[in-house]
Structure formats: structure tokens, C-alpha cells
Amino acid sequence: MNRAPRRTWWKTAVGLLLTGIMLFPVYWMVNVSLTPERDMRKSPPDLVPLHGTLEGYRTVLDEQLPYLGTSLVVGLGTVVLTVALSAPAGYALAKLRPRGAGVLNFVLLAAQMIPGIVMAMGFYAIYLSLGMLQSVPGLIIADSTLAVPFGVLIFTAFMSGIPGELLQAAKTDGAGPLRTFWSVVLPMSRNAVVTVSLFAFLWSWSDFVFAGTLVNGGAHEPITLGIYHYIGNNNQEWNAIMATAVVASLPAAVILVLAQRYIAAGVTAGAVKD
């Protein structure tokens, strides 16, 4: 009776210690973002910003908002395009059983193994001939190529668990495959939609390879390039750099916290069969 609480306390302490170690870089990023420039090279550095300043965050508001706006547009566009393509494909693979479904699943798995830089160079050659370099739609399409294969696999696994009786009942009521998908399957796949949307947004929000290859130097650059432009051999504005990183991390962190229960259900869909 006395050993179980001690064991729980010990596991909790170890968990808190490991969590603190993993989150320390995040804390240090916030700490540096509040540190004045005159204390930036102080040795030893202050573990707590005793003379904190918001100058770095003022710089973010003055100079980084266009980058943040572009990242938001690219992220939302990637989410819409990814869900629009992967949800019907997942429904077809899970319930309509087209010919070559096994081959297509293998192709989707193989597509996720292609290095991003290889795909970026391919997109560069295509966009160069189409005149789509340094464009937001081109970046949305490129980012979606990373998210769509993952989305199809998630939707296929989730929709495979939807009872066939529901689809048969919709068919009996006169609903065709498209109406069944829109009115029955998609509403029941809310967890998968949230999961795929979140991962698509995070991939596009944190993308640097496609952004640096396809839109670098253009009028619309995402926040990853905004941070990159701050960093140079003689750059001393580390509080502004870290403030930008903090602001850029907030949307993804907030969305992840709010949607975590849907993500758990969506990722584990299809893992257990009755």
C-alpha cells in the first residue's frame, strides 16, 4: 500500500525533470528575447531577465508582421488544399476499393521518403518555366506535396473504421458516393480532419527548404525567411531574433494545445479493430 505512492512520486519527479530539460531551450529563447542588448554578452548570463525589455517585440511588430502574414496565408492555403485532396482520396481508398489501391498506398509511403531538397529543385525547374517563382500559390502547392500523402494515409485509416451499414443506409436513401462522402463520412471524420489540418499547417509554417528555394528574394516571404534574414555574421540583435522566434512559435503552440485530443484520436485511428 505504501510502495505505489512512492513509485508514482518517483516517476512524476523524473518526468518533470526530463520535461524541464527538454523545455529549457524554449525558456532560454524567451529569456534572450527579453534581454537588453547591453546584457547580451554578459558572462555569466542572467538566468532571469532582471532588466527585461520589450524592444525585441517592438521590432517584431515593426518589421516582421508581413512575414507572419505570409506564413499565415500559406499555412491556411496548405490546410485547405491538403484536406480537399486527401479526404476524398482517403474515402476512395477506404470504402470504394478502386483498382490499384495497394500500389497507390505504396506510392504514398514512398513519396514521404523523398528528401525535401530534391522536391524543391524539381519545383524550381517547373516554376521557372511556368513563371510561378516567388509566388504564394506556388509555395502553397509545394508545401501541400508534403502533407497530402500523410493526409491520405490518416484519412484512409480513419474512414476504414466507419461502419459500412451507415454508408449502405445512405445509399438506400438515394445518396450517391459524393453525397455520402459529404454528408456522412466527412462529418464523422472530424478527428482526422483536425489532425491532418494541424500537421499540414505546422509543416507549412515551419518550412524553410521550399521557402528558401522558391520564394527567397520575392515580395512575399514567410516567417522562416524573416528570421533567417535577421541572422548574419555581424548581427547583434539577438533579442529581436528570439522575439521573432517566440512570436512565430505561438500560433503553432496554441493550435497544438487546443487540438491535442483530436490529434490523439486521429493518429491512432485504425490501430485497433473490433
C-alpha atoms as one frame of an Amber mdcrd trajectory, in Angstrom:
protein
   0.000   0.000   0.000   2.886   2.388   0.694   5.050   1.438  -2.303   2.642
   2.563  -5.039   2.549   6.275  -3.994   6.346   6.365  -3.676   6.743   4.829
  -7.109   4.246   7.336  -8.571   6.091  10.230  -6.921   9.413   8.987  -8.288
   8.059   8.662 -11.819   6.470  12.110 -11.597   9.742  13.653 -10.441  11.682
  12.042 -13.290   9.030  13.156 -15.772   9.166  16.741 -14.516  12.971  16.720
 -14.684  13.037  15.429 -18.265  10.300  17.878 -19.271  12.273  20.744 -17.763
  15.404  19.713 -19.670  13.507  19.496 -22.959  11.740  22.830 -22.439  14.823
  24.706 -21.248  15.749  25.852 -24.811  12.248  27.329 -25.106  12.676  29.164
 -21.811  16.092  30.417 -22.888  14.610  31.692 -26.131  12.070  33.714 -24.139
  14.788  34.864 -21.731  17.028  36.139 -24.533  14.071  37.852 -26.229  13.618
  39.972 -23.073  17.329  40.678 -22.509  18.634  44.196 -23.347  21.428  44.417
 -25.906  23.899  45.707 -23.322  23.487  42.462 -21.321  23.543  40.143 -24.317
  27.217  39.133 -23.894  27.211  39.224 -20.123  29.183  36.377 -18.529  27.688
  34.518 -16.812  24.317  35.324 -18.385  21.292  36.080 -16.240  19.022  33.095
 -15.793  16.168  35.552 -15.299  15.908  38.828 -17.277  16.140  41.175 -14.282
  16.203  44.252 -16.528  13.905  42.920 -19.223  12.939  44.920 -22.274  10.269
  44.573 -24.952  12.439  46.186 -27.612  12.763  42.897 -29.495   8.997  42.507
 -29.632   8.624  46.070 -30.875  10.997  45.154 -33.687   8.807  42.140 -34.494
   5.746  44.372 -34.781   7.627  46.909 -36.890   9.450  44.574 -39.274   8.136
  41.005 -39.077   4.367  41.359 -39.491   4.485  40.981 -43.312   6.424  37.722
 -42.909   3.934  36.472 -40.316   1.025  37.405 -42.569   2.532  35.497 -45.482
   3.115  32.425 -43.302  -0.493  32.576 -42.115  -1.821  32.748 -45.692   0.472
  29.927 -46.823  -0.442  27.792 -43.814  -4.200  28.188 -44.263  -3.924  27.656
 -48.008  -1.922  24.483 -47.451  -4.530  23.217 -44.997  -7.406  23.818 -47.427
  -5.611  22.234 -50.375  -4.393  19.254 -48.336  -7.808  18.421 -46.893  -9.527
  18.984 -50.254  -7.225  16.450 -51.926  -6.526  13.907 -49.204 -10.038  13.475
 -47.731 -11.703  12.275 -50.980  -8.655  10.141 -51.763  -8.791   8.536 -48.324
 -12.522   7.891 -48.723 -11.971   6.253 -52.103  -9.187   4.003 -50.794 -11.091
   3.080 -47.626 -14.599   2.488 -48.946 -14.720   2.460 -52.749 -11.816  -0.007
 -53.147 -10.531   1.148 -56.553  -8.164  -0.992 -58.608  -4.522  -0.468 -57.756
  -5.262   0.724 -54.204  -2.324  -1.263 -52.822   0.053   0.227 -55.359  -1.216
   3.712 -54.581  -0.659   3.198 -50.854   2.908   2.102 -51.584   3.456   5.192
 -53.742   2.157   7.422 -50.941   4.597   5.842 -48.490   7.470   6.199 -50.949
   6.579   9.844 -51.593   7.186  10.667 -47.932  10.731   9.305 -48.196  11.834
  11.710 -50.929  14.153  14.392 -49.467  12.621  17.847 -49.433  15.572  19.434
 -51.223  15.102  17.033 -54.166  11.457  18.031 -54.463  12.381  21.703 -54.085
  14.779  21.554 -57.028  12.113  19.832 -59.123   9.585  22.520 -58.247  12.144
  25.202 -59.049  12.594  23.869 -62.581   8.825  23.610 -63.107   8.006  27.029
 -61.630  10.792  28.644 -63.634   9.130  27.564 -66.869   5.629  28.459 -65.617
   6.577  31.819 -64.120   5.430  30.813 -60.607   8.643  31.514 -58.719   8.348
  33.895 -55.761   4.581  33.383 -55.592   2.389  32.417 -52.659   0.242  29.920
 -54.646   3.405  28.147 -55.784   4.604  27.816 -52.188   1.193  26.503 -51.089
   1.275  23.807 -53.768   4.832  22.820 -52.840   4.058  22.588 -49.124   0.946
  20.525 -49.855   3.048  17.844 -51.530   4.492  17.024 -48.100   1.134  16.958
 -46.336  -1.135  15.239 -48.874   0.467  11.728 -48.699   0.337  11.826 -44.908
  -3.243  13.097 -45.030  -4.374  10.327 -47.377  -2.935   7.668 -45.069  -4.612
   9.215 -41.999  -7.987   9.563 -43.725  -7.793   6.028 -45.114  -7.089   4.553
 -41.687  -9.828   6.595 -40.025 -12.520   6.094 -42.663 -11.869   2.354 -42.756
 -13.359   2.208 -39.271 -16.668   3.817 -40.277 -19.389   1.117 -40.250 -20.428
   0.030 -43.702 -24.055  -0.075 -42.538 -24.133   3.733 -42.401 -22.947   4.003
 -45.978 -25.431   1.369 -47.074 -28.245   3.248 -45.347 -27.250   6.450 -47.143
 -27.191   4.569 -50.435 -30.656   3.178 -49.715 -31.910   6.714 -49.147 -30.697
   7.634 -52.627 -27.369   9.266 -51.783 -24.587   8.789 -54.284 -20.892   8.371
 -53.401 -20.276  12.146 -53.389 -23.308  12.920 -51.231 -22.434  10.078 -48.870
 -18.905  11.390 -48.518 -20.001  14.971 -47.867 -22.981  14.326 -45.594 -21.985
  11.146 -43.750 -18.293  10.297 -43.955 -16.722  13.748 -43.649 -18.691  14.852
 -40.548 -17.753  11.582 -38.846 -14.089  12.142 -39.725 -13.725  15.325 -37.674
 -10.771  13.994 -35.685  -8.912  13.050 -38.859  -9.681  16.439 -40.429  -8.274
  18.246 -37.387  -5.190  16.012 -37.305  -4.369  16.418 -40.987  -5.088  20.160
 -40.872  -2.795  20.673 -37.910   0.127  18.746 -39.375  -0.307  20.475 -42.746
  -0.275  23.871 -41.017   2.781  23.022 -38.923   4.721  21.731 -41.931   3.983
  24.830 -43.987   4.537  27.200 -41.044   7.993  25.767 -40.293   9.054  25.164
 -43.894  12.414  26.618 -44.863  13.601  24.438 -47.763  10.751  25.235 -50.152
  10.591  28.856 -48.995  14.329  29.402 -49.421  14.286  27.787 -52.860  11.049
  29.055 -54.380  10.264  32.492 -52.880  13.579  33.782 -51.495  14.040  37.418
 -52.502  10.410  37.882 -53.517   7.821  40.294 -52.182   6.082  37.618 -50.099
   8.386  35.636 -47.811   7.311  33.502 -44.806   8.468  33.977 -41.244  11.211
  31.342 -41.548  12.963  33.561 -44.072  12.211  36.590 -41.910  14.187  35.023
 -39.073  16.914  33.947 -41.479  17.381  37.499 -42.755  17.998  38.643 -39.189
  20.935  36.320 -38.772  24.273  37.403 -40.178  27.944  37.294 -39.356  27.871
  40.658 -37.602  24.305  40.640 -36.286  23.948  41.566 -32.617  20.141  41.870
 -32.368  19.613  38.505 -30.726  16.727  39.772 -28.630  14.863  40.666 -31.838
  15.747  37.286 -33.376  14.484  35.389 -30.337  11.404  37.598 -30.045  10.592
  36.753 -33.648  11.051  33.060 -32.881   8.760  33.336 -29.848   6.020  35.088
 -31.814   6.406  32.600 -34.679   6.055  29.681 -32.253   2.889  30.924 -30.553
   0.296  30.073 -33.259   1.543  26.510 -33.642   1.751  26.002 -29.868  -1.758
  27.365 -29.238  -3.291  25.283 -32.039  -1.493  22.155 -30.804  -2.769  22.615
 -27.234  -6.352  23.248 -28.351  -6.461  20.317 -30.784  -4.444  17.709 -28.882
  -7.396  15.437 -28.060  -8.495  15.371 -31.694  -4.920  14.631 -32.767  -4.654
  11.636 -30.438  -7.892  10.197 -31.816  -6.954  10.915 -35.431  -3.429   9.492
 -35.310  -4.471   6.281 -33.547  -7.442   5.708 -35.870  -7.385   2.258 -37.415
  -4.808   0.966 -34.942  -7.366  -1.283 -33.209 -10.017  -3.298 -34.992 -13.111
  -4.769 -33.343
